[in-house]
């Protein structure tokens, strides 16, 4: 430890012990900065104090000197823990900066434009549980009579999930002028994901396409949550199941494609597990809760339906999402509108 620092400290300590006034105390407070500037450890500060006291108060009891030795040993471990803590805080701050940048990049890269159809009302809500979302929506609209949508969910979160989503965006962007049947879309994206994404990352996806020429909705799924079909004529919900592995598991997968017809007032609800597996303080909600909410607002616009489901389920979680939340509504309107 610097001898000069020790001498200066002894003089300041002596002045305060002799006078015990506020001025000397303030001088001591200001002098403490030198310990930081010269990177003097806490245990060395105690040692400097002990050495100074031997001259300032030489008649102190011997047991009191031993107490300083005890304090020095404590400060050695305290100093190590403090430095480790400060190092962790610095790393966390650096990671947070990276996450902030990545979140902004994600928002910019993954933007998609909602199709505008007279007879198809589209609404959606996507909310991340944290800064980086593992959910993704992509709308595909190549012509005036077809509207496609991909709803994807990465098994994993954070920056790796965001990178996986960029792969999906890359694959979907390359579908322009391609065969955009749901079966073919999933096949193309699966091949891209299988080659480009780490084996530990898997992606589920539901892809659906509405065709205004015959009011049909065709769909295929890659291990994703089944969509819900609401039929206005009967007031009943039907789950839309189809066979298909998660994206990235195997390069050669045959995805099953199915189709349903939509009539006025019918709507399709596409979701991620952040909607279907909402967990409250008392456990997971029953899927009947979602159906009851949807039935309550079935006559509203697609966006109003999506917003209501989000608001109600967020309320059940005390507005603290435990998983990324994504819901998309395709609602068939009057052809003559």
N, C-alpha and C positions, 0 to 999 in steps of 0.2 A: 504494500500500500504506500502511496506517496507520503514521504515524511513531512513535506510542506503542508499537506492537508491536515495531518495530525497536529502539527504545531498551531495552525490557525484555529482548528476546532478547540484545542485546549484553552486558548485565549478567550474565545467566545464563551465557552462553558464557564470559565473562571469568573468572567464579568457577570454572567447571569446568576451564578451561585452566590456571588458577593452582593449583587444589587437586587436581583429578582424583579427587574422592571420590564415593562412591555417592549421598550426599545431593544433591549438585549435579546428578548425572545424573538422579535421580528428579524433581527440580524441572523439568529440561528436558523430561522425558517428559510431565509434567502440563501444561506450558506449550504443548505441541504441540496441545492441544485448541483453543487460541485460533485457531490457523491454520484449523481446520475451522469453528469458530463464525463467524469473520469471512470465510469463503469465500476464503481466500488460496490461490492456485494453487501447484502444485509449483514452477514456475519462479520465482515470487515468493519462495518460501521460500529457494531457492538464492541469489537476489539479496540477501535480507535477511542471509543467512549471510555472503556475500561482503563486504557493506558493513560488517558487524560486525567481520569479521576485519581489515579495513584499519586499524581502530583498536586492536583487541586485539593483533594481530601485524603491525605496519606494515613490518617488515623481511623479509617473506616474498619469495621469488624471483618475478620478474615472470612467468615461465613458468607458475607455479602459479596466478596470477590469470587467465591465459588459459584454464586448464583449467576454471575456474568458468564462463567465458563459454560454453565448449563444453557443459558440463553443463546450463546454463540452456536452450540451444537444444534439447538432448535432452528436457528436462523439459516444454518447450512442447508437443512432439508427444506425449509420454507423457501429459500432462494431458488433451489432446484425446481420445486413445484411451481413457483411463480414464473420462472422462465419458460417452463413447459406450457403453462397456461397461456402466457403471452404469445408463444409460438403458435398454439392452436387457434387463438383468436385471429392472428394474422392470416393463417391459412384459410380460416372460415371467411374472412373478409375478401380474400382473393377469389375463393370459390364463388362467393355471392356476386362479385363483380362479373365473373364469367357467366353465371346463370342469368344475370340481368341482360347481358349482351345476347346470350343464346335465346332468351325469351323474345327479345325484340326481333332477332333474325327469324325466329319461328313465326312470329306474327306476320312478318313481311313475306316470307317465302310461301307460307301455307294458305294464303288468302285464296278464296274461291268466289265466283260470281253465281248468285242464285238465278236459275232460269225464270223467265217471265212468260207464263202461259195463261191465256184467258180462262180456260176451263180447269186449270190445276192450280190450287192455292198451296203455296209452300211456306212452311214456317220452321224455324229451328232455334235451338239454344245449345250452346256449348260453353261450359264453364270448367276451367281447370281447378283441381283441388289445391294445387300449389302453383308456382309460377310457370313451370313447364308442364304442358299437357301431353298425355299419352293417347288422347282421342283425336280423331281427325274426320272432317267432313269434306268431301270433294263433289262438286256438281259438274255434270257433263251435259252439254247442250249443243250438239253438232248441227241441228236443223230446227225447223219450225214446228215439228210435231213430236219430238222425243225429248224427254228430260230424264237424265240418269243421276243417281247419287250413290256415293260410296260412304259408308260409315265404318270407320276402323278404330281398333283399340289395340295398343301395344301392351303386351304382358311385360310390364316394367315401367319405370318412371324416369323423370329427370332428363338429362342431356342425351343419354343413349336412346331413350324413347323418341326424343325430338329428331335425332339423326335417322331413326327408322322411318319416321313420318316423311322426312325429306325424300327417302327412297320411294315411298308410295306416291308422293307428289310427282316425282320424276317419271314413275311408271304411268300414272294417269295422264300426265301431259303428253306422253307419247302415243296416246290412244286416238288422237285426232285423225279422222279419215280411216280409222280401223273398224273392224267388226266389233261393235260395242254391245253385243249380247252379254248378259250377266255372266254366263258360263265362260265366254272368251275373255272378258275383262279380268276375272279372277285368275284365269290361267296365265295371262300375260304378267300380271302383277306378281303372282306367285313365283314365276321364274326369275324375275328381277330380284325379289326379296331373298330367294334361296341362294342366289349367287353373291349378293351384296351385304347381307346382314349376318352378324355373328350368330353362331348356333344356339347361343343362350337366349336369343331374342325371338319371340314369336308374335305374330300379329293375327288378330281375328278381323274379318271384314264381312259386311253385308253389302251387296250391290243390287240395287233395284233400278228398273227403267220403265217409265210410263210412256205409252204410245197413244197419242191423241187420235190416231186414225181409227182405232177400234176400242179405245178406253181400257186397254189391257195394261197390267203391271206385271212384268216378268222379273224374276229375282233368283239369286244364287247366294250361297253363304259359305264362308271359310271359317267354320268353327265359331261363328258369331251368335250373339243372342238372337232368337227368332223375332221377327217383326210381328206386329199385331195388325190385323185387318178388322176394321169396324164396318159392319153392314147396316146402313141406315134403315133398310126395309125390315130387318128383324131385330135390330138393337143388340146384336150379339157380336162378340169378339172371337176371332180365330187366330191361332198362332201360325205363322208362315215358316214351316220347317223345310230344310233342304240339306242333303248330305254334302259334306266337303271338309277336308282337313284345314287346319290353320295354315296361314301363309308361311312359307319358309321351311316347312317340315320336310317336304320331298319335292323334287323338281317336276315330277310327272304326276299330276293329280287330275282326276276327272271330277269336275264340279257339276252337281245336279242342278238343272234349271227348271223352275216351275213358273206358272202364270195364273193370275186371277183377273177377273173383270171388275172394274169399278163403275158404280152407278152414282147418280147424284146424291151427295151427302156422305158417301163412303170415304173412309180415309185409312191410310197406312201409317203406322207408328214405328219408326226405326230408332233403336236405342243402343247404348252401351251398358255394361254391367253397373256403371255408376248410377243408373236409373233403376234397373231391375233388382239390384242387390243393395238397396239403401239400408243402412244399419243405424238403428237408434239405440238409446240407452237400454232398451229392453230386448233388443235383438233385431233380426232382419224383418222387414215388412213383407206382408203377403202380396203376391202379384195382383190379388183382387183389389188392393188399395189403388193401384195405378189404373185399373179398369174403371173403378168407381169415379175417380177424378176425371178420366177421359169422357165417361158417359155424361157426367155433369155439365161439361162444356162442349159437347159434341156438335152443337149448332153454331159455335163461335168460329172465327177465322182460324186458319192453321197456326198462325203466329200466336194468337191468343191461347189456343190449346197448349202449345209448347211452353209458353210463358207460365201458364197456370200450373202445369205439371211440375215445372222447375220450382216455382214459388212454394207449392204445397210440400214437396218432398224436402226442400231446403229447410222449411219450417220444422219438419219432423226431426231434422238433424241439428236443430238449434243454429241453423245457418252456418254450420261448419262442415263442409263437404269432406267426406272421408275418401272419396274417389272422384276422378274426373267425370263430369256429367255431360252427356250429349243426347239430344233427342231431335229427330227430324220428322215432320208431318207432311205427307202428300195427301191433299184432300180434293176429291172430285167435286167440281162445281157444275152448275147448270150449263149445258153446252151452248145455250142461246145467249148467255150473259156477254 
